[in-house]
């Protein structure tokens, strides 16, 4: 008889989480490492990666620092080479790094547009392409693209962010279709309002108003995205691909 808890173990798996030095990425790294995965902590800043790795190693977790700016294709190439040469492939990719400029549509200049697209869409795309090559070596893997409930319900001032998060849903479904024959699953998580820096863009009054609107009237805890990621990267979700998992306390239901 199968022990259900075994279906959520990640022992022997190698996981890369972009933007994992804080917020949802860090919480996800802690959860996946706690489930037995070896996790690469990654962001643009080497010192922050090293600091997080030192803390997680102190908690007994298997982690390593590997800085990467996903808006730079040469950084993605270097990450792929490292994973191939040192780990022989990759089992799990969580695309989480993000730029979230707070601008009106009229104030979104071409330079900001290009910079945001380079990270929030191009970076996710080419990091996923690299991951599929590495995952084929292991006859399968799991990719998660962290989008946002803003993909379903745009907010003023976050038009570009919302647009690119919507694109991730289509991207995940397309990758799921094209790489399923290789045992590679691709899914999307759509977080709502969580206790992270992004929530700081809203005033206390706006946050309280949104919480009152939710079916579950509170901000999400970052580790709750980690638990969602654990499900989608573990054997428990072996038959799940091309799916979009909304984790928002019922905010999107209330806004319908």
C-alpha positions as CSV (number, residue, x, y, z in Angstrom):
1,X,0.0,0.0,0.0
2,X,1.3,3.4,-1.0
3,X,2.0,5.9,1.9
4,X,0.3,9.1,0.7
5,X,3.1,11.2,2.4
6,X,5.7,9.6,0.1
7,X,3.9,11.1,-2.9
8,X,5.0,14.5,-1.7
9,X,8.7,13.7,-1.3
10,X,11.3,15.2,-3.6
11,X,14.4,13.2,-2.5
12,X,17.1,13.1,-5.1
13,X,15.5,15.9,-7.2
14,X,17.3,19.0,-8.3
15,X,15.3,22.2,-8.3
16,X,16.0,25.7,-9.6
17,X,13.9,28.5,-8.3
18,X,14.4,31.9,-9.8
19,X,13.9,35.0,-7.7
20,X,14.3,32.9,-4.6
21,X,16.1,35.2,-2.2
22,X,12.9,36.7,-0.8
23,X,9.1,36.5,-0.8
24,X,7.3,33.7,-2.5
25,X,10.5,32.4,-4.1
26,X,12.3,32.0,-0.8
27,X,9.3,30.4,0.8
28,X,9.0,28.0,-2.0
29,X,12.7,27.1,-1.8
30,X,12.3,26.4,1.9
31,X,9.3,24.1,1.3
32,X,10.9,22.1,-1.6
33,X,14.2,21.8,0.2
34,X,12.3,20.6,3.3
35,X,10.7,17.9,1.1
36,X,14.2,16.6,0.2
37,X,15.1,18.5,-3.0
38,X,18.5,20.0,-3.6
39,X,17.6,23.6,-4.4
40,X,19.5,26.2,-6.3
41,X,18.9,29.6,-4.9
42,X,19.0,32.2,-7.6
43,X,18.5,35.9,-8.2
44,X,20.4,38.8,-9.8
45,X,22.5,39.5,-6.6
46,X,25.2,37.0,-5.6
47,X,25.5,38.3,-2.0
48,X,21.8,37.8,-1.4
49,X,22.0,34.3,-2.8
50,X,24.9,33.4,-0.5
51,X,23.1,34.9,2.5
52,X,20.0,32.9,1.9
53,X,22.0,29.7,1.3
54,X,23.9,30.2,4.6
55,X,20.6,30.5,6.4
56,X,19.0,27.5,4.8
57,X,22.1,25.3,5.3
58,X,21.8,26.3,9.0
59,X,18.4,24.7,8.9
60,X,19.8,21.5,7.5
61,X,18.7,22.0,3.9
62,X,20.5,21.0,0.7
63,X,21.0,24.2,-1.2
64,X,23.5,26.1,-3.3
65,X,23.8,29.7,-4.6
66,X,23.7,30.3,-8.3
67,X,23.1,33.9,-9.3
68,X,21.3,34.5,-12.6
69,X,19.7,37.5,-14.3
70,X,16.9,35.8,-16.3
71,X,16.6,38.9,-18.5
72,X,20.1,38.1,-19.9
73,X,20.2,35.2,-22.3
74,X,23.9,34.6,-21.5
75,X,23.1,34.1,-17.8
76,X,20.5,31.5,-18.8
77,X,23.1,29.7,-21.0
78,X,25.5,29.7,-18.0
79,X,22.9,28.3,-15.7
80,X,22.1,25.5,-18.2
81,X,25.7,24.6,-18.5
82,X,26.2,24.5,-14.7
83,X,23.2,22.3,-14.2
84,X,24.3,20.0,-17.0
85,X,28.0,19.8,-15.9
86,X,27.4,19.6,-12.1
87,X,24.1,18.0,-11.7
88,X,23.6,16.1,-15.0
89,X,20.3,17.8,-15.7
90,X,17.3,19.3,-13.9
91,X,14.1,17.9,-12.4
92,X,12.2,21.1,-11.3
93,X,12.1,24.7,-12.5
94,X,10.0,27.3,-10.7
95,X,10.0,30.5,-12.8
96,X,9.4,33.2,-10.1
97,X,11.7,36.1,-10.7
98,X,9.7,39.2,-11.8
99,X,9.6,42.9,-12.4
100,X,6.4,44.6,-11.4
101,X,6.6,48.3,-12.3
102,X,3.7,50.4,-10.9
103,X,2.9,52.6,-13.9
104,X,-0.2,53.7,-15.8
105,X,-0.4,52.6,-19.5
106,X,0.4,56.2,-20.6
107,X,3.5,56.3,-18.4
108,X,4.9,52.9,-19.6
109,X,7.7,54.0,-21.9
110,X,9.3,51.7,-24.5
111,X,12.5,51.2,-22.3
112,X,10.5,50.0,-19.3
113,X,8.3,47.9,-21.6
114,X,11.4,46.1,-23.1
115,X,13.1,45.6,-19.7
116,X,10.0,44.1,-18.2
117,X,9.3,41.8,-21.1
118,X,12.9,40.6,-21.0
119,X,12.4,39.4,-17.5
120,X,8.7,38.5,-17.1
121,X,8.2,36.8,-20.5
122,X,11.5,36.3,-22.4
123,X,13.3,35.1,-19.3
124,X,10.6,32.6,-18.4
125,X,10.4,31.3,-22.0
126,X,14.2,30.7,-22.5
127,X,14.7,29.5,-19.0
128,X,12.0,26.9,-19.7
129,X,13.5,26.0,-23.0
130,X,16.8,25.4,-21.3
131,X,15.0,23.3,-18.6
132,X,13.3,21.1,-21.2
133,X,16.7,20.2,-22.6
134,X,18.0,19.3,-19.2
135,X,14.8,17.4,-18.2
136,X,14.9,15.3,-21.3
137,X,18.2,13.8,-20.0
138,X,16.2,12.6,-16.9
139,X,13.2,11.5,-18.9
140,X,10.9,14.0,-17.3
141,X,10.5,17.0,-15.0
142,X,8.2,19.7,-13.8
143,X,8.1,23.4,-14.7
144,X,6.0,25.9,-12.8
145,X,5.4,29.5,-14.0
146,X,4.4,31.8,-11.2
147,X,1.8,34.2,-12.7
148,X,-0.7,36.2,-10.7
149,X,-4.4,36.6,-10.2
150,X,-3.9,39.9,-11.9
151,X,-3.8,37.8,-15.1
152,X,-7.5,37.3,-14.5
153,X,-8.4,40.6,-12.9
154,X,-6.0,43.4,-14.0
155,X,-5.4,46.3,-11.6
156,X,-4.8,49.9,-12.5
157,X,-1.1,50.8,-12.4
158,X,-0.2,47.2,-13.1
159,X,-1.3,46.9,-16.8
160,X,2.1,45.6,-18.1
161,X,2.5,43.2,-15.2
162,X,-1.0,41.9,-15.7
163,X,-0.5,41.5,-19.5
164,X,2.7,39.5,-19.1
165,X,1.2,37.3,-16.4
166,X,-1.7,36.5,-18.7
167,X,0.8,35.5,-21.3
168,X,2.3,33.0,-18.9
169,X,-0.9,31.0,-18.8
170,X,-0.8,30.5,-22.6
171,X,2.9,29.8,-22.5
172,X,2.5,27.1,-19.8
173,X,-0.3,25.4,-21.8
174,X,1.8,25.5,-25.0
175,X,4.9,24.0,-23.3
176,X,2.7,21.4,-21.7
177,X,1.4,20.4,-25.1
178,X,4.8,20.3,-26.8
179,X,6.9,18.6,-24.1
180,X,4.4,16.2,-22.6
181,X,5.7,13.3,-24.7
182,X,9.0,13.7,-22.9
183,X,7.4,13.4,-19.5
184,X,7.7,17.1,-18.8
185,X,4.8,18.7,-17.0
186,X,4.2,22.5,-17.1
187,X,1.7,24.3,-14.9
188,X,0.9,27.8,-13.7
189,X,0.3,29.1,-10.2
190,X,-1.7,32.3,-9.8
191,X,-1.1,33.9,-6.4
192,X,-3.4,36.5,-5.0
193,X,-2.3,39.1,-2.4
194,X,0.4,37.7,-0.1
195,X,2.6,39.1,2.6
196,X,5.3,40.2,0.3
197,X,6.9,43.4,-1.1
198,X,4.3,43.4,-3.9
199,X,1.6,43.9,-1.3
200,X,3.4,47.0,-0.1
201,X,2.4,48.7,-3.3
202,X,-1.1,48.9,-1.9
203,X,-2.0,51.2,1.0
204,X,-3.1,49.7,4.3
205,X,-6.6,50.8,3.5
206,X,-6.6,49.1,0.1
207,X,-5.2,45.9,1.6
208,X,-7.9,45.8,4.2
209,X,-10.5,46.4,1.6
210,X,-9.3,43.6,-0.5
211,X,-9.1,41.3,2.5
212,X,-12.7,42.0,3.3
213,X,-13.6,41.1,-0.3
214,X,-11.9,37.7,-0.2
215,X,-13.7,34.5,0.7
216,X,-10.9,33.9,3.2
217,X,-10.4,37.5,4.6
218,X,-6.6,37.7,5.0
219,X,-3.3,38.0,3.1
220,X,-1.8,34.8,2.0
221,X,1.3,33.4,3.8
222,X,4.3,32.9,1.4
223,X,4.7,29.3,2.4
224,X,1.2,28.6,1.1
225,X,2.6,29.1,-2.5
226,X,5.4,26.8,-1.5
227,X,2.9,24.1,-0.7
228,X,1.1,24.6,-4.0
229,X,4.5,24.3,-5.8
230,X,5.3,21.1,-3.8
231,X,2.1,19.5,-5.1
232,X,2.8,20.5,-8.7
233,X,6.4,19.3,-8.6
234,X,5.8,16.0,-6.6
235,X,4.6,12.6,-7.8
236,X,1.2,13.5,-6.3
237,X,0.5,15.6,-9.4
238,X,1.9,13.1,-11.9
239,X,-1.2,13.4,-14.1
240,X,-1.5,17.2,-13.9
241,X,-0.2,19.4,-16.7
242,X,-1.3,22.5,-18.5
243,X,-3.3,23.5,-15.4
244,X,-3.6,26.9,-13.7
245,X,-3.9,26.8,-9.9
246,X,-5.4,29.9,-8.4
247,X,-4.1,30.5,-4.8
248,X,-5.8,33.7,-3.8
249,X,-8.1,33.1,-0.8
250,X,-11.1,33.4,-3.1
251,X,-10.3,37.0,-4.3
252,X,-10.9,36.1,-8.0
253,X,-14.2,34.5,-7.1
254,X,-15.3,37.7,-5.3
255,X,-14.2,39.9,-8.2
256,X,-16.2,38.0,-10.8
